[in-house]
Amino acid sequence: MVTLLLIVIYLAFISLGLPDSLLGSAWPAMHMELGVSSSSAGIVTMVIAGCTIISSLVSDRLIHKFGTSIVTLVSVGITAFALMGFGFSSEYWMLIILAIPLGLGAGSVDAALNNYVAIHFNAKHMNWLHCCWGLGATLGPIIVSSYLAQPGGWHTGYKVISVIQLGLTIILLLSLPIWKKVHPNVDIKTENTKEISSTKNVFRMSGVKLTLFVLFFYCAAEMTAGLWGSTYLVTVRGFAVDMGARAISFYYGGITAGRMIAGFLSVKMSNKSLVRLGQGVSLLGSILVLLPLGNILPVVGLLLVGLGFAPIYPAMIHETPKRFGVSNSQKIIGYQMASAYIGITFMPMLLGQVSRFTGIIIFPPVLIGFILCMVVTSEGVLRIINSSM
């Protein structure tokens, strides 16, 4: 039963990943058809992430009231509805409206499943869970790019992915009895013995606030690469639109493969070591994207960025119950999700607005800057945690 439940959770994270990479890979074609500037993608992303922030902040209450299984089911269903709406959209304002349910559907399920796995399963399952997210995020650009040159274009791509989401919703509905029967044992040893339940006191715990900045800069970097990487390759490096979309699949493919590998590495390596390794690889990849040395190098660079990013988010989330206590983890992970999506909301949008004046050529140095900020804040958290133990 536990194995079957894990499979269902993995499928739920595939559904989370499918929509995340669609806009960035399809946008070069979408903005031309809709008659808006390339920078307008940042507004849609801001609305999606803003609504995700709201649902993340209230996730603790929703999960306690309805349970992880119901929250997951409803959230995936809402996402399927929103994606189908994207597929039928013919005006830019329609995307803005549909971005609201798309964002609301993501936040609660993200926080719920992350906390559930962080508490009940070991680090390899957390990495493989996010590997499934990467699988969905990798399949998204592949599916969309295969329809860009056909009648219906990106509209058909969105509709196909919506149907996939609907299928996953049905699987989640059928799995509800399993959630009631399976009660995995807690598989962690809490290092932090101070258990605090109130929001005010949670923020007073050493390292909590700085941890939010790590997730902020990580997701700012991850979303910036996914949203603007294709536009950079098409506009600056001269890639064809469909090739630019497929190049982003290498980036998300790197995240997917990296998390599969990280799951095995986590048996021998600590979360701290995995985070540092990932940061080094992603920094190397972003430098390769910056170097103006042919068209293969930036694709390899994006692949390395994805590989490097792979273990960072799962490792940070998996450490939360250990560092801050099991009773605090759902609330703190909800705040971490909110902070992550604040980075997603504002930083790619800010890059898009600035690029109206500078051009998207600023994409590689901005990406490098986000990664460096993540490294600094991550090391700061480790110092705080070590000094408080």
Secondary structure, DSSP 8 states (H G I E B T S, - for coil): -HHHHHHHHHHHHHHHHHHHTHHHHHHHHHHHHHT--GGGHHHHHHHHHHHHHHHHHTHHHHHHHH-HHHHHHHHHHHHHHHHHHHHH--SHHHHHHHHHHHHHHHHHHHHHHHHHHHHHS-HHHHHHHHHHHHHHHHHHHHHHHHHHTSTTHHHHHHHHHHHHHHHHHHHHHHTHHHHHH---------S------SHHHHTTSTTHHHHHHHHHHHHHHHHHHHHHHHHHHHHTS---HHHHHHHHHHHHHHHHHHHHHHHHHTTTS-HHHHHHHHHHHHHHHHHHHHS-S-SHHHHHHHHHHHHHHTTHHHHHHHHHHHHH-HHHHHHHHHHHHHHHHHHHHHHHHHHHHHHHHH-GGGHHHHHHHHHHHHHHHHHHHHHHHHHH-
